[in-house]
């Protein structure tokens, strides 16, 4: 039986509006999701992250999972207001489940022009 490994991974997410949708954009992986609410955007991001997490080793490109977002998203994160903070243990099995509420996920909200009031 192959041993399963898990590892700690801190992911930062910036939430921002684009047209009529919320975007949840992960800084460490440059993966994003969208939705009508922040929670829907986070769920969409989570689904995209699972696909990226599973596909990267399958295509023998594990570094693809850790390609950072462009600098402007780091700036948006730095200017954003904290909405939540959490640490997670990551494994393939754990990554396929979304546990908890938005309040348990690390993220910041960016509003064009600076800090958001949350």
C-alpha positions, -999 to +999 in steps of 0.1 A: +000+000+000+013+034-009+017+058+020-003+090+018+015+122+027+001+154+038+018+188+042+011+222+056+004+248+030-004+284+037-025+300+009-034+336+008-065+346-011-075+381-023-112+387-029-121+414-054-150+425-076-148+421-114-178+433-133-208+418-114-188+389-098-166+382-068-132+368-077-112+347-052-076+346-063-049+325-046-015+342-045+006+311-042-009+291-071-023+319-094-056+299-094-089+319-093-126+312-090-157+334-094-192+337-081-220+360-072-209+359-035-175+355-018-185+320-007-194+310-043-161+325-055-142+305-028-160+273-037-151+279-074-115+285-064-115+254-043-127+233-073-101+248-095-074+242-069-084+205-066-081+202-104-047+219-104-035+199-074-044+166-091-033+175-126+002+189-118+017+155-107-003+136-133+014+156-160+047+154-142+047+191-136+043+195-098+060+229-099+029+241-119+009+240-087+032+265-070+033+292-097+026+325-080+002+351-091+014+383-108+026+410-085-005+432-088-025+406-069+001+406-041-003+443-039-041+440-038-037+415-009-013+439+009-038+467+006-069+447+014-087+443+047-084+410+066-116+389+064-103+357+079-072+337+087-066+299+091-040+272+086-048+239+069-033+205+065-034+195+029-037+160+014-054+149-018-084+136+003-086+168+025-083+191-005-115+176-020-135+187+010-144+223+018-148+225+056-161+254+076-173+288+067-157+316+048-146+330+081-122+300+085-104+307+052-074+331+050-083+359+028-085+397+023-110+419+004-096+445-020-117+474-031-104+494-060-084+523-045-074+507-012-087+492+020-122+477+022-144+481+052-156+446+060 
